[in-house]
Amino acid sequence: MSPPLVFMMGQAPAFLPTDRVYAKNHMWAVAVEGGYRFGLSAYAVRLLGEMRHVKWSVAEGTMIRRGQPVGYVEASKATSDLYTPMSGVFVQRNENVVADPKLINSDLYEAAWLFRITGGGETFLSPHEYLTHVETSWPLAQRMLKAQVSNPKNRD
């Protein structure tokens, strides 16, 4: 396997494995059994902070459309809805991350996958295309982070 790509978020590296594809909503995808398994990219996890809570809002077996919220994560820096990067059937969610959300911070590219959707026909970004996407997104993310720090009322 090729070494991961690295995006520096200030002093902190965000590793992007090259053995998977990515969605613009900062999820990685690995092809499995007629669909994809999804998880959060290191870029997303670094922006959100230490994971504290994962909650699902759809049941397994539900037909979903691309961009539909299926749950949310609560972290030390932010709470974020989880939106599906493709349409299909929501066939499996990873209950291990519900039981231990910190798993997302420690093993986000393997054990901490979030959900699996069957279907196809979606186009995802290659690792290099995703790297370009985060490079483009980073200035806005930095401005948002600085706004949170300068206005502590916006935080938990």
N, C-alpha and C positions, 0 to 999 in steps of 0.2 A: 504494500500500500504506500502511496505517496505521502510525504510529510504533510501535516495540515498547513493551511494558509494561516497567517497571523495578522490580525488587525490590532494596532496599538490604540487603546482607549486611554489616552494620557500615558500613565506609567504601567497600566494593566493590559496584558495581552488577552485578546479574545481569539481562541483557536477555532478554526473552521476546517473540520475534516473534509478531505477531498473524495471520500467514498460515498457521498450522498449528494442530494440536490437541496435547494433552498427555496423558500417562498419569500415574497417581499414583506410579509408580516413577521419576519424574523423567526420562522420555524424551519427546521431541517426535515427532510423526508427521505425515507429508505423504502424502496419497492419491496413489498411482501405480499404473498398470497392474494393476487388479484386487486391489489390496491397499494396503499402506503401506510407506513407508521410515521408519526410526527412527534417532534419534540421542539423545545425552545433552543435557539442558537445561543452560543456563549455571549454574543453581542446583547441579546435581549436580557439574559440573566444578569449580566453586569449592570445594565441600566436599571433593572428592577431591584436588585439587591438580594439579600438572604431570604429565601422562600420560607413562608410561614404557614400558608394555607392553600389548598387546591380544592375547588368545588366544581362539580359537574352539573349542568342544567338540562342535559338530554340523556335519554335512556339508550342503551345499546339496542341496535336494530332500527333506529330512527333514520329516515331518509332526510338528508340535510343538503343545503345548497352552499356553494362557495361563499364565504364571508359571513356565514351564520355564526352567532355566538354559541358555544357549547359548554362554557363554564368560565371560571376566572381563577387567577392566582393572586394571592395577597403576599407582598414581600415587604422588606424593610424600607424601601424607597418609594414604592408605588403599588397600586392594585391595578391589574389589567385583565380585561376580558380576553378569552381565548377564542379566536375566530378561525373557522375551518378554511384551509387554503385550497380546498377542492370540494366538489359536489360528489355525493355518493351515499352509501349507507354507513352510518357510524356504528361499526361492528364491535369495537372493543375500547375500553378505557383502562388505563393503568392504575389500578387501585393502590399499588405500592406507593405512588407519589401522594395519594391522599393520606395514607397512613404515616408517611415520612416525607413531607415536602422538601426537607433539606437535601434529599437525594438529588434533587434538580441541581443544586449547587455543587455536589460532589461527583456525580456521574451522569451529567446531562446528555451525553451522546450514546449511552448504552442503556443502563437500568432505568433511567428517568424519562423514557419516552412517555408521551402523554396519551395518545389515542391512535386508533387505526381506522381507516376509512377504505371501503372497497369502492371501486370505480376506476375511471381512467380518463384520458383525454386532456388532462390539465398539463400546462407547460410550466415547468419550474426553472429556476435559475441554476446555472452551473456554479460550482464553488467560486470560480473567478468572476462570474457575473454578480454573484452575491457580494463578494468582496468589494466590487465597484459600487454596488448599492449601499453598503454600510459606509464606505468612504464618503459618498454623497450625502447620506443621512446624518453623519456624525456632527457637522456644525450645528444643525438644528437641535439635536439631542443635547449638545453641550450648552446651548442657550437655555434650554428648558431646565437642565440640571442646575445651572447657575441661578435661575429664577427661583427654584425651590430653596436653595441654600440662602439666598438673600431675603426670602419671605418665609420664615419658619411657620407661619400660620397655615401654609399650604400642606404641611407634612403632618403625619400622625401625631 
